[in-house]
């Protein structure tokens, strides 16, 4: 099993932008085979190192993660997030 974590720092982290991004990301769930779970959280503790939004998902294996990365449901979400963010970081790791 693979855990995929992505953190987003928005150009304009307004409540409207954050909620819209969260809803857009969550709308992918159930539409991509191999995407086992999907959580999205909005940051509640301000600090210089904090990001605004986090996506945490689990995937059956590396192949499922690769499928997710190029899936037609995921690609418009990636495009939107790149447009509204000034920084995006991620980490992927195996879980048992």
N, C-alpha and C positions, 0 to 999 in steps of 0.2 A: 504494500500500500504506500502511496506517495502523498505527502502533505505539501500543498502549494500555498504560500503566503505572499501576498502582494500588499504593499503599503503605498498610499497615494497622498501627495501633497498638492492640493488644488491651488490654482492661480487665485481664485476667488472662493474661499471656503464659506460661502453663505449657507444658511440653513436650506434654502431652496436647491442650491447646487449639490449639497451633500445628500439630501434626501432623494433627489433625482438620480444621482449616480448610484446610490444604494439600491433603489428600485430597479434600475436598468440592469445592474449586476445580478440581483436576485432573480430576475425574470428568466435568466438562462437555465435555472435549475429544472430538471426533468426533461430538458430538450437535447442534452448531450450525453450519449452513451459513455459509460465509464466515469462520469462525474458523480461520485457517491454522496458527497455532502457539500454544502455551500453556506458559509456564514459571511455576513458583512457587518462591520461595526464602525460607528462614528466616534472619533476620539472625544473624551470628556475631560481630559487633563491637559491644560495648555502648558507647553514648555518649548524652549528653542529647538529641541531635538524631536519633538512630537510630529507625527504625520496626522493627516486629517481623517483618513478612511483606511480600513483594512479589509482585505478579502482573504478568507481562509477556506480552502477546499481540500477534499480528499479524492484521490483517483485510484482506480484498481491497480495500476502499475505505470511504468514509464511510458509504455505505448499509449495508454489511455490519456496520459498527460499531454503527449505529443498530438494526439487526436484533438483534444480540447483546444490546444494552442492554435490549430489551423481550422477549427470547425466554423462553418458559416454563421452559426448563432453567436459565436464568441468574437469573431472579427470586427463587427460593427461596435461592440462594446470596447474593444481595444482602441479602435479609432477615436471614439468619443472621449475615452479617458485620456488619451494622448493629447487631445485638443484642450482639455480643461485643466490639465495638471502641469506643474512646473517640475515635479520630480516623481518618479515611480521606481520603487525598488522591490525585489522579490528574492525569495529563497524557496528551494524545493528539497525535501528530505524524505528518506524512507522511515516509515513507522511500522511497528509490528502489531 
